[in-house]
């Protein structure tokens, strides 16, 4: 009796296994489906790396331009130009973390802006006698790191392929550092003693920055490459530009030699960014 029961259970198990195999298909079909599911689980993200060139149209009304106008009047035979265009180069990476959302991180370096001329320039400080300046320099460098979120309004990139074009908008937040060199003989202002000094070194500052952009991608149809363009507005204002002497006293630049007119490096303005992107799947 027990042997008959065991045989009946064994025949039932064989029948059930055959039915399952018949429902699922042949062995090759089962393997193919498994590999397809494993591949789908493996390739679940699309990301990119990019190099970029940017141009920042600095607002005409800013403290530096007031500074340059005033000090140009102190030179007998020279003029300090206003800040206008600020070219930049950059690198960034991004990853799609949702159907229409991407996260980005990158950095940028601003090419030197301002003026740097050699010659013989007659300069009269606000509180001193006329001197000769042989290197008229008022030159600014900026670099920074940023991160942001992009939202694709139309045709986001997917693991199944790049669309011919996409449209998106984004926002970025970053942190930036600046260096500002001024000509030897410029009268700095010592905030502790409220007295000017002609001894000079590099002014430094740091500040957060914010950017809002709209843009799009255009597929180049080879090597998963795309060209991209973004246009927007960047807020970036260095309000703490200074250097410190041996007594740890803060030395700042002023428009006219008075503490009330301390110069901020407000480099806010409209931006244009052009990128070359390479997409990857992982």
Secondary structure, DSSP 4 states (H G I P E B T S, - for coil): -HHHHHHHHHHHHHHHHHHHHHHH--HHHHHHHHHHHHHHHH---EEEEEEEEEEEEE-SSSHHHHHHHHHHTTBSS---PPP-EEEEEEEEEEEE-SSSEEEEEEEEEEEEEEEEEEEEEEEE-TTS-EEEEEEEEEEEEEEEEEEEEEEEEE---BTTB--SEEEEEEEEEEEEEEEEEE-TT--EEETTTTEEE-----EEEEEEEEEEEEEEEEE-SSTTEEEEEEEEEEEEEE---BEE-TT--EEE-BSSS-GGGBPPEE--EEEEEEEEEEEEE-
